[in-house]
Amino acid sequence: MAYRLTGNEADAQDLVQEVLLRVRRGLATYRPGSMEGWLSRITTNAFLDEVRRRRRHPTETLPPEPGLAVASPDAAGDLAASALPDELQAALRALPEEFRVAVVLSDVVGLPYAEIAEHLGVPVGTVRSRIHRGRRSLRRVLS
């Protein structure tokens, strides 16, 4: 889910690390229920917090230095097996964040609309609209 929201491996790893920190802090107040739902909500909120932070404080990235990091063959194979096709991942990255989050939570994670609405703090109708617009935009880009 983190990879689908962020669109790249490095940001996904940072997001997962932030989620684990938030889980550790929130474990004392966790009430038994849907652990998957709780983790999805934390992940979504952490992603949205990071997007807002980046908007307030934009940064310039440095060009990559050749030969710095080489992925092991096993790690590269595992990532390729779980990755979406490049054109689909690029289309997801191009979506506005509110559409991307709704589409990923619905179509990749498989959450029902009501749960997505609860995660995002918006009405179910807004979720439906965002998913519809996101899917329409993906269709347009991919066709």
N, C-alpha and C positions, 0 to 999 in steps of 0.2 A: 504494500500500500504506500509506503514511504517513497519508493522508487517511482511509482506511478504519479504521485502528487508532485514530486520535485522534478522529475525528468532526467536526472543524472545520478550516477552512483555516489559521488562524493557528497552531494547535498542530501541524498537519502541516508547515508551513514551518519551525517551530522544530525539529521532529524531523528533517527532512531536513538542516538545517544541522548538527545534532549528528552525524548519520550521516556527513556529508561530512568533518567533523573527525576522526571515528573512523577513517574509511577512510584519510585522509591519514596518521594516526599508524600505522596497521596495514599500510600498503603494503609496508614493508620486510620484514615477516614473512609476507606473503601467499604461499601456495604455489599454483601454477597448478592450476586445477580449475574448479569451477563458480562463476563470478563472480556469477551471479544468486543462487545459494544463499548465498554469502558476504555479499552485500549484504542479503539477506533476514534473515539471522541478526543482522547488525549492527543493522538497523532494528528488529527485534523486541526485541532486548536493550536498545536505547536507549529504546524505548517503555516496556518493563517497569521499567527503572531510573527513568524519570520518574514513572511511576505510584507507585512505592514512595517516591520523594522527596516527592511531593505528599501522600501519606498521613502522612508524618512531619512535614511542614511545610505545613499547609493555609494557603491564602491567600484573601483576600476580593477579589473582582473589583469594579472601579469600574463604575458605569453608563456606557453609551456616550454620548458627546457627539454631538448631532445635527450632521450636515454635516461631520464630521471627515474621513472617507475615502469616496471614491466610486470604485467599480470602473469601469474602462473597459469599453465595450460588448463589445470583443473578448474581454477576460479573463472577463467574466461569461458570455459565450456558450460559451467553452471549458470553463469550470467546469461549466456546466449540462449540456453534452454528456457530460462524464465522470462526473457525479455520479449517485449512486443516488437513487431517489425519496425524498422527505423522510421518509415514514413508515417506509421500510426503514432509512434512516440513523439515525433516532431509535430504532428497535428495536435496531439494532446497538449504539448508545451505551448503551442500557439494560442490555445484557448485562453480567454480571460479567466483569472483564478476562480471566480465564483462558479463558472460553468465547469471548469476542469474538476474542481473538488466534488461537485454534485455528480458529474459523470463517472468519476473514478469510484466514489462511494457506492454508486448504484450498479455500474456495469462491471467493475473489476472486483470490488469487495463483496458486492451482492447484498447490500443493506436495503431494507424496505424504505419506501419514501418517508414514512412516519419517523423512522429512526434517524434518517438523514436530516429531516426537519429539526428534530430534537438536538442533534449534534451541532447544527449550524445556527440554531436559535431563530429560525425563520418558519413561516407557515408552510404547510404541505404544498399548497398551490404554487408558492415561490419555488420550491424544490422541483416540482413538475415542470415549471416554466424553464428553469435553468437547465434541467436535463434535456428538455426538448430543444432548446436553443443550442446547447452544446453539441448534441447529436447532429442537428441540422448543419451546424458549422463544420463538424468532422466530415459529414457526407460531402459537403461542398468542396472541402480541401482535398479529400481522398478520391473524388471522382474526376 
